[in-house]
Amino acid sequence: MERVRSVSDSVVIGRPPQVLYAMVSDITRMGEWSPENRGGVLAGGGGGGVSVGAVFDGANRRGRVRWTTRCTVTAAYPGREFAFRVHAIGGTRHLLPARIATWRYTFAEHEGGTLVTESWTDDRPWPDGVARAFDYVATGGTTFAAFQRGNIRRTLRNLKAAADADAAR
């Protein structure tokens, strides 16, 4: 059976696309809504705002396991789209180059606010059987597609709550 290589979900948030884009593209803030990511830092230091080609390191945690990812921004269109490719993984100091995944966020005006869509694409060039075996161990018994579908739902729910709280201030 061929593995599912891409999953996505959407939510309508009662804020303008530019506001939501600014939140998501500030890599230092991703940990506020992601169940795994704890935020990012531009390679070589710097702030959270990024442009196409910017490289950043993401700090991640799943249970007691912690790791770092190296990412490159592939789309940065304010109010429309933010995307990045994960191309290295490892501990806090040693990153192993590898095709991992692409994350994409799109923002579209919608009645009552903005339709935000988050997508994950599996970029691993592994055979499906190898990927299934690895996924089962890494996720605690499921595929990365199913696991990421749940993460995306939680991320969008948390993003909406944060955006609503910001609007209330």
C-alpha angles and dihedrals in degrees: 000000000000115000124243106252102187137035133173143171136189141212134185112234122189095234133091118270092244092057093050093044089053090052096048097041091053094091092194089066102050091095089066091073109012118095091215110021117081096191137283142251129208112253105261092022129275139126132312102258112098143186134202109297095025113138121214140171119230122207112217138185135185111178107310094339117100129185143161128233128200112218138182123208109239100175129026111166109153112237092005117054143357121182139162138185121226107218107161136036137185148101123320094285110021119060122189113213110236140140103254116155148317122234120199133183122190127190124202129174109252135174105282096015137315132338105224116195122190119195134186122197123191107230096177110127091210126129111262094248092053091047092050092051093047092045092052091056097039096048100036098253112338142075123275089243092058092041093050092046087062092044091051092052091051092045093051092045090051093044090053091049091049093047091048091049091049090051091051092056 
